[in-house]
Amino acid sequence: MLSINTILHPTDFSRPARDAFELACGLASQHQAKLLLVHVVSPPPPPPLPYNEAGMGTVEQDAELAYRQLEEMRSAKSQVQIEYVMAEGRPAAEVVRIARETGADLIVMGTHGRTGLPHLVMGSVAEQVVRDAPCRVITVRDQNSATEAPAFDEHAAGSRT
């Protein structure tokens, strides 16, 4: 049987991420595993010149708001041990880094299921994580974007030791 002690769940607070959170909580409860709830704040682009501060929040304000949202996420299963982690940088790279540093056994994350031009332009954080993760990854697709696809696809990123 697969030993799962630590599950990492990256979130962007979207619907697919919420669905993935529920799956991660269920798996954490079933395996009596610790759940790391991670949110990555992307650094802001440089401001255009001349700089106008009107209506713009600071990185610190954005991070504080995101951390409050992160802490509000709770499991209906009270026995799930959740740790909250904030990071700043490129989301996929930070998720992979945190998975390595914490020895995560599994990553459970949502995916928006973009295809075509939106996928080409936006890329896929989930795809990058699946490619580079040091552990198994389960992606949970947004039901609204899937027409014939299953509710979630399991991808195994080979162990890189």
Residue, then its C-alpha position, 0 to 999 in steps of 0.5 A: m500500500l502507498s504510504i501517504n504522510t504529507i499531502l500538499h494542496p496548492t490553491d488559487f481559491s478558484r472552483p477547481a482548487r476548492d474541489a481539489f481541497e475537498l479531495a485532499c482533505g478526504l485523502a488526508s483523513q483516510h491516510q491520517a496525513k498532514l495537509l499542507l495548504v499552499h498559496v503562491v503570490s506572484p510578484p507584481p510586474p514593474p509599474p508603467l512610467p509614470y507611476n500612479e499609485a491610485g487604486m493599486g495595492t501593495v504586495e504586502q496587502d495582497a499577501e495579507l489578504a491571501y493569507r487570511q483567505l488561506e486560513e479561512m479554508r477548513s476541512a469538514k473533517s476535524q481530524v485533518q491536520i492543516e498547515y498553512v504556507m505562503a510563498e512568493g514567486r512563480p506558482a509552479a516552481e514554488v509548489v515543486r520547491i515546497a513539495r521537495e523541501t517538505g517531503a510531500d508524498l502527494i500533490v492534489m491540485g485543481t486545474h482550469g482545463r484550458t485548451g487551445l489558445p488560452h492554454l498556449v497564452m496562459g500555460s498551465v501551472a498544473e502541467q508544469v507541476v506534474r512535469d517537475a514534481p518529486c511525487r505523485v500529482i492528482t489534478v482535479r479538473d473544473q467540471n464546467s470546462a470538461t465536456e467528456a473528460p473524467a472528474f479528475d485525472e491522476h498523473a504520476a510524476g516519477s520520483r526523482t531521487 
